[in-house]
Structure formats: C-alpha cells, structure tokens
Amino acid sequence: MNDAEHRQLRDLLGAFTLGHLDPDNAAALQAHLDGCGTCRGDLEEIAPLATALRGVDPARLGDVGAPSPELGQRIFDEVSEQRSQRDHSRSAGRAVVGAVAAAALVAAFLLGVRVDDATNDQARPPAKTPPVEAISVQTPGVGIDASAGLVAHTWGTEVKLEATGLRDGATYRAWFTDTDGVRTTAGTFLGTGGDAVRCSLNAALLRPAATDLTITDVSGSVVMTADLT
C-alpha cells in the first residue's frame, strides 16, 4: 500500500467512528485497522469526540443563525496547515482529529445543540401545567367586563386576567390582601379601551394566604374585586 492509499483510508476514520461509512468502505477500513497500529491509535484519539456527537439530543435542537460562508474553508485550511507543518507519520492523524473536532463545532454552530451526558439516556417527563383556579370578578365600574383565574406557584400566586372597558392608556394596579389584612402588589397594567386586556400578574404571596384580589386605578378607586376565601 502506497502513501496516498494509506492517507485515503486514514481520512475515512472520522466517518467510520460516527457510523457514516457505506458497508464496502467500512469493511475495507476495518481490514486495514486489523493490521495498522498507527491508524488504530488515531481511531482511539477521535473516539471521545465521536461519542460526544452521538450524545446530541435532537429534541433540544434550536434555530440559530447561519455560519459564515468562509467557515468551511477555514476549517480545511487549518487541516492543510497542520499537515504541512508536522512530520508525515503524524500529520494525517492530526488532520483527522481536527476534522472531527471541526465537525462538532459546525454541528453546534448550525443547530444550537446541547450535548448531554452520554450515560443519561432516560427520557425527561413532560412538565406539568399547573391548574388555573377560576374566580368570580366583581366590577363596580360601568361598562367594565372581566374574568380571571389564579395559578398557585411555589414562589407565589399568578393572576390571569382578561378585561374590557378599561380606560385606554390608564394605569391599573392589582393587589392581594392576606389573612392579616396586609396588601401585596401583583403588578400594574394599562387599559386598552374597547379592546380586551389579557395579562398575567404575579405576587409574592402564596395562594392559601390570599383572601381577596383588588384592582384599582391611579386614584385608588376600586374597579374590580374578587373574594378568594
């Protein structure tokens, strides 16, 4: 086998490790590996990178911007430079390592992948959606119509509010009152006139401690209330 043929087989090591070779080339390379200690050593060097690539979780791929058009050429230029700078006996092996590492880089750059621990192959259970507790909203103001629900969280209580008839551009504030009569703010929002306001408001007060919900305008006048007991 001449040097060119040997180099061609070495250049197949990356695809072989990832399982991307066709059966004929895979069989030819395996036969070569049985008698070539140098290529077996190169295969051992790139195996950890291939293992990391196989640990990519397709369910966690994200959309990212396209890489620079020059990225691929820069990778191959770097491989060529390594080949020219190092002695012939090791240059091809280093080039293979560089090529596989570059493949991992391009995969992460293009796909935004997250590489998991290869030993953690158990499927993650789907996150549970917390239930929404419907509440009865009273609207003393004329022309105001509203509905709301509460979501109990470990960090506090969320209000999911939908309302129409609130003055366009006016600021409104939501409050919870607890069992001791102390008020805790749940945030502010703007009215949108005849269009429906749909918003989520959050308070650092646990649901069992909340006794009522009040929404006021900037003057402090009550525009909505809900008894939570």
C-alpha positions in Angstrom: 0.0 0.0 0.0 1.4 3.4 -1.0 1.3 6.6 1.0 -1.7 8.0 -1.0 -3.8 4.9 -0.4 -2.9 4.9 3.3 -3.9 8.6 3.6 -7.2 7.9 1.9 -8.0 5.2 4.4 -7.0 7.4 7.3 -9.3 10.1 6.1 -12.2 7.7 6.5 -11.6 7.3 10.2 -14.0 10.1 11.2 -16.9 8.8 9.2 -16.1 5.3 10.4 -16.3 6.3 14.0 -19.6 8.0 13.5 -21.1 5.1 11.6 -21.4 7.0 8.4 -19.4 4.8 6.0 -21.1 2.5 3.5 -20.6 -1.2 4.1 -17.9 -1.7 1.5 -15.7 1.2 2.7 -16.3 0.2 6.4 -15.2 -3.4 5.6 -12.1 -2.2 3.8 -11.1 0.2 6.6 -11.7 -2.5 9.3 -9.4 -4.8 7.4 -6.8 -2.1 7.3 -7.2 -1.4 11.0 -6.5 -5.0 11.8 -3.0 -4.6 10.5 -2.2 -0.9 11.1 -1.3 0.2 14.6 -0.9 3.8 13.6 -4.5 4.1 12.3 -5.8 2.2 15.4 -4.1 4.8 17.6 -5.7 7.6 15.5 -9.1 6.0 15.9 -8.6 5.9 19.7 -7.8 9.7 19.7 -11.0 10.7 17.9 -13.3 8.2 19.7 -14.2 10.7 22.5 -15.3 13.4 20.1 -17.5 10.9 18.2 -19.0 9.8 21.5 -19.9 13.4 22.3 -21.5 13.8 18.9 -23.7 10.7 19.4 -24.9 12.3 22.7 -26.6 15.1 20.8 -30.3 15.2 21.8 -32.4 16.1 18.6 -35.3 17.2 20.8 -33.2 20.1 22.0 -32.1 21.5 18.7 -32.6 25.2 18.4 -32.7 27.6 15.5 -29.5 29.8 15.2 -28.1 32.0 12.5 -26.3 30.5 9.6 -22.5 30.3 9.9 -20.1 32.4 7.9 -19.7 31.1 4.3 -15.9 31.1 4.9 -16.2 28.8 7.9 -15.8 25.5 6.0 -12.8 26.8 4.0 -11.1 28.0 7.2 -11.5 24.5 8.7 -9.9 22.8 5.7 -7.2 25.4 5.5 -6.3 24.7 9.1 -6.2 21.0 8.4 -3.9 21.5 5.4 -1.6 23.7 7.5 -1.3 21.0 10.2 -0.4 18.5 7.5 2.4 20.7 6.1 3.9 21.6 9.4 4.1 18.2 11.1 6.1 15.2 10.0 4.4 12.8 7.6 3.9 10.0 10.1 1.6 12.0 12.3 0.1 14.7 10.1 -2.8 12.7 8.7 -3.8 11.6 12.1 -3.8 15.1 13.4 -5.8 16.2 10.4 -8.5 13.6 11.1 -8.7 14.8 14.8 -9.0 18.4 13.6 -11.7 17.5 11.0 -13.8 15.6 13.6 -13.5 18.5 16.1 -14.5 20.9 13.4 -17.5 18.8 12.6 -18.6 19.0 16.2 -18.1 22.8 16.1 -20.1 23.2 12.9 -22.9 21.0 14.3 -23.1 23.0 17.4 -23.0 26.3 15.5 -25.6 25.3 12.9 -28.0 23.5 15.1 -27.5 25.0 18.6 -27.3 21.6 20.0 -26.9 20.7 23.7 -24.7 17.7 24.2 -25.9 15.6 27.2 -24.0 13.2 29.3 -24.0 10.0 27.2 -24.9 8.0 30.3 -28.1 10.0 30.9 -30.4 8.4 28.2 -33.6 8.4 30.2 -36.4 10.5 28.7 -37.4 13.5 30.7 -41.0 13.5 31.8 -43.1 16.4 30.3 -43.5 19.4 32.6 -46.9 19.5 34.3 -49.0 22.6 33.6 -50.4 23.9 36.9 -54.2 24.2 37.1 -56.0 27.5 36.8 -58.5 28.3 39.6 -61.4 30.2 38.2 -62.5 33.2 40.4 -65.6 35.4 40.3 -64.7 39.0 39.5 -67.0 41.9 40.5 -66.8 45.1 38.5 -68.3 48.1 40.2 -67.4 50.4 37.3 -69.9 50.8 34.5 -69.0 49.2 31.2 -66.3 47.0 32.6 -66.4 43.3 32.0 -63.7 41.0 33.4 -62.8 37.4 34.1 -59.8 35.9 35.9 -58.1 32.8 37.2 -55.4 32.1 39.8 -52.4 29.8 39.4 -50.7 28.7 42.7 -46.9 28.5 42.4 -44.2 27.6 44.9 -43.0 31.2 44.6 -46.3 33.0 44.9 -49.6 33.5 43.0 -50.2 34.3 39.4 -53.4 36.2 38.2 -54.5 35.5 34.6 -56.8 38.5 33.8 -58.9 39.4 30.8 -60.9 42.6 30.9 -62.6 45.1 28.5 -63.9 48.6 29.2 -60.8 49.9 31.0 -59.8 53.4 30.0 -57.4 53.4 27.1 -53.8 54.2 28.4 -54.8 54.4 32.0 -52.7 52.6 34.6 -54.3 49.9 36.9 -52.7 48.1 39.8 -53.6 44.7 41.2 -53.4 43.9 44.9 -53.8 40.8 47.0 -54.9 41.0 50.7 -53.7 38.3 53.0 -55.3 36.8 56.2 -53.7 39.6 58.3 -55.1 42.3 56.2 -51.7 43.2 54.6 -51.8 44.1 50.9 -49.2 42.7 48.4 -48.9 44.2 45.0 -49.3 41.9 41.9 -48.2 44.5 39.4 -49.6 47.1 37.0 -51.0 47.1 33.5 -52.5 49.6 31.0 -56.2 49.7 29.9 -57.0 49.3 26.2 -60.5 50.8 25.9 -62.8 48.5 24.0 -60.1 46.0 23.2 -59.6 43.1 25.6 -56.7 43.3 28.1 -55.1 39.9 28.5 -52.2 39.8 31.0 -50.6 37.8 33.8 -49.8 39.4 37.1 -47.6 37.9 39.8 -47.4 38.4 43.6 -45.0 37.1 46.2 -47.9 35.7 48.3 -48.8 32.0 48.4 -52.4 31.2 47.3 -53.6 29.8 50.7 -52.8 33.2 52.4 -54.7 35.3 49.8 -58.2 36.3 50.9 -59.1 38.8 48.1 -58.0 40.4 44.9 -58.5 44.1 44.2 -57.7 46.2 41.1 -57.6 50.0 41.4 -56.9 52.9 39.1 -54.3 55.6 39.7 -56.6 57.5 42.1 -57.1 54.4 44.3 -60.7 53.8 43.2 -61.6 50.1 43.1 -62.6 48.9 39.6 -62.5 45.1 40.2 -62.7 42.8 43.2 -62.7 39.1 43.9 -63.4 37.2 47.1 -60.8 34.4 47.3 -62.0 32.7 50.5 
